């Protein structure tokens, strides 16, 4: 499961990605990124943004594999009652 939320005519946020444990480590994360990146290019978007919990190292590796660059972090109170930093990354599509 994954999503791409249009923020404006130039930018989208990639969020809510989830791969069931049985299907992890098969390259599906990269495939889901590539599909959304191609859709963004078709829509003539200029920038993509993505984020993850600081502790989610698999998500960090996945977004960096496809070229996202760290931009900033902020502390978030999550719906599960925990507090943890969220890390943000961006990808300039004119360069990819």
Secondary structure, DSSP 8 states (H G I E B T S, - for coil): --EEEE-SSSEEEEE-----GGGTTSSHHHHHHHHHHHHHHHTT--EEEEEEETT-HHHHHHHHHTT-EEEEEEEEE-TTS-EEEEEEEEEEGGG-
